[in-house]
Amino acid sequence: MAEIVLHHYDTSPFSEKVRVLFGIKGLSWRSVIQPVIMPKPELIPLTGGYRRIPVMQIGADIYCDTQVILAELERRFPKPAVVRGGDWAVNLWADRLFFQTTVAVVFGQIGDSVPAAFIKDREALSGRPFDMAAMKAAAGPAKGQWRGHADFIERGLAGGDFLGGERPSLADVAAYMNVWWLGNAARPTRDALLEGLPRTQAWRQRIKALGHGTRSEMTGEEAIGVAKLAEPEMTPAGAADATAPAVGAAVTVSADDYGRDPIAGTLMAATLDRVTIARDDPQVGRVHVHFPRAGYVLAAA
């Protein structure tokens, strides 16, 4: 199997989910640091326009969104098993409800130091004004909500060291992202909001101790070269999505929350958990680009 390549940047909260899973599974991986804001000239040829971080690459297969990245890592490296029970539902809660609350708290704390270029980029990404004054006004109420989300973790830890029991699960990986990001951006605020939640405080340290596996650096140019020399793998089998266009149809795929840029290609597979399209690009040749089914809109082109 080709090397695992993660296109990310070190302060990315969603990338931390993938890095923690690398640690749990003891994986070696290549790190390609991508810009925080556009342009991303060594990422877009691989994804066809998808600009969100992280993106995972294995040869000429490109995985967009942590939902499909984590699922693919679990498929390829099933031991130790990480996904249990309702973990995917917990993952969606962490990615959306908990994350949006964390966004309000983080930017309420650091808003005055955010560069104008970052604000402009995030306005383009979200499709709406990045209203720093509104975020600062919302930060107070959001802190109470953040503690409410953190209390879900606290109660979930009553039965063991991790939300999955005695071993970490996808639920731990997903929930930890928000605690990690708040601590990375505004540590005193995180520490204050975790007061009175001792199990969560100890759990945070246990997750941190899992590490990030074995990381080595790679340039974006090298990653493009890897894709150009590789052939996409066969798409994994799964229950077909009867609502999807026919395989071989020209389609677009776009996120339904933010970063909605439509990615065009030829439909290779649509199952209940993922969509795979084929794309041809002069810089990388033919690639298969994979997206989650939940949270993405698949449409005929």
Secondary structure, DSSP 8 states (H G I E B T S, - for coil): ---EEEEE-TT-HHHHHHHHHHHHHT-EEEEEE--SSS--TTTHHHHSS---S-EEEETTEEEESHHHHHHHHHHH--SS----TTHHHHHHHIIIIIHHHHHHHHHHHHGGG--HHHHHHHHHHHTS---HHHHHHHHHHHHHHHHHHHHHHHHHGGGSSBTTBSS--HHHHHHHHHHHHHHHH-HHHHHHHTTT-HHHHHHHHHHHHT---EEEE--HHHHHHHHHH----------B-TTS--TT-EEEEEESSS----EEEEEEEEBSSEEEEEEEETTTEEEEEEEESTTEEEEE-
